[in-house]
C-alpha cells in the first residue's frame, strides 16, 4: 500500500499525493513522459531511494520485493551465474543466511534470525537456482557457460540474460523497468506469458511497448509531469486510452463552462455598475423643486442597480474555480532530409564478417535510393552487425562493401553511443553539428524536452530516454538521406514514439529500421523486409 507518496529531483517535484493499493494478481502499467518519475517511483518502492513524503507498506511485512532496472547492470568480473543470483535476490539472501549461520548458538534470537533468512532464501528460489538457470538459459538459446563473465556477452546475449533473470525470479512484488527493451519477438512472448502467469504476485511495470501493455496490464497508473498529478485507470491499456481521452475532454468542457459563466457574470456586473453610475449622475443633477417624485424614482432605481451589482459580485465569488487544463508539451519532430544520393545507396557483395564464434554471411545485398527496409530477427542473429557492415563501420573478412557517394548517414544506434561520454550534452551534440552555434543547439534540444538542466550535464548522466531524445534531435539538426534506426523506440515515452512514427511517414530518403516494436512495424510504411537468422540474410 502506498499513501500520500511524493518525490522529486532537488527542488523539482515529480509527483505528489500518490495513493495506491495493489493486490496479488494485479499488473499495474506505469506510464508517463520521460522524466515524469517512473524509475524514481520504482526505486522508491524497492527501498533504493529514501521516502521524501508519505509511506510504503508491505502486507505481509515479510513480502519480497524485486526491482529490475532498465539498463543491464553488467559488473566487471561478475559471471552470468553470479548475475542471475544477484538479480533474483538469491545472492543477497545467501549472504544474510550465511551471516546468520555464523551467529547460531548465541541464543534464541540468533536461531530465529537464521530461520527467517533461510525462509527468505528458499522463497526466492535459492535451493534450485543453478538447475533452473541451466534450463532457462537453454530455453532462451543462451548457449554460453554460466561462469562466463557478463562483460563478455554480446548485446543480444545480455538481453537474454536479463530476461533469464526475470523468468527465474520469485519475488512477491516485481518492479520492472522497461523489461521489453532489446527483446526479440520470442522473448516478448515469454515475458508476456511470465507476467500474465503471476496470479499470486504483484507486478508494477514501466513500459513503452504498447502491445505489451495491451496484453498484460490490468490497470494503468499515469504520472502527469505537467500537472504534477497522478491518475489511476482501472482496466487494461485500451480502456486507459479511452478513459483518458474522455477525462481530458470533460476537463476541457468543465473549464470552458466555468469560463463562459464567469465571463457572462462579469459582463453583467460591468453593465449593472454602468447603469448604477449613470443613475447616480442623474440623481445628482439639480431637479425642479416640484419634481420630488421623479427624483425619488431615480434614487430607488439606482439603489436597485447597486443591489443587483452586489448580487452579481457574490455570484462570481461563489463560483467554484475550475483551473484551465494545461496543454501538454508535445514533441513536434521532423527529420531533415539531405539532397538525394545516387540510385544505389549501399551494397554488400559476398560479405563475410566474423566476430569471435559468430559469422555473418556471406551476404549479397543492395539498398537502393528511397528503399524503406524493415530488418527483423532474433536477438544475436546479426542485425546490428549487418548494419555495421553496410555502413562500413566494421572491416569485412571476405567480400566487398560499398557506401554510395553523397550518402549522409543519420543513425540512432542501439547503445546510443554518441551520448555515453563525459562531455556535456551540449558539447557532445555540437561535435556532430559543428556549424551550429550553441544558442541554436540549445533551442533544438529544448524542442525535444532537453532544457537548461540537461544541456550542461555529462551526456552519460542522462537517462536512456533523454539520450534517445538527443539522438532524435540530431536527426532534425542536420540533413540525412540514409536513416538507420536500431531499436529506436527503446526508452522513448509513448508520445515520442508516436511522433517518431509520424516523422518517418514524411521522410523521403532511405530508411533501415531494426525494431521489435510490433505496433511500430505496423505503423511505419516499408517496401522491403529483410530477415536475419543465425548470421544468414534473406528477403522475407
Secondary structure by P-SEA (a helix, b strand, c coil): ccccccccccccccccbbbbbbcccbbbbbbbcccccaaaaaaaaaccccccccccccccccbbbbbbcccccccccccaaaaaaaaaaaaaaaaaaaaaaaaccccaaaaaaaaaaaaaaaaaccccaaaaaaaaaaaaccccccccccccccaaaaaaaaaaaaaaccccbbbbccccccccaaaaaaaaaaaaacccbbbbbbccaaaaaaacccbbbbbbccccbbbbbcccaaaaaaaaaaaaaaaaaaaaaaaaaaaaaaaaaaaaaaaaaaaaaaaaccccccaaaaaaaaaaaaaaaaaaaaaaaaaaaacccccccccccccbbbbbbcccccccccccccbbbbccccccccbbbbbccccbbbbbbcccccaaaaaaaaaccccccbbbbbbcccbbbbbbccccccccccccaaaaaaaacccccaaaaaaaaaaacccccccccccccccaaaaaaaaaaaaaabbbcbbbbccccccccaaaaaaaaaaaaacccbbbbbccaaaaaaaccccbbbbbcccccccc
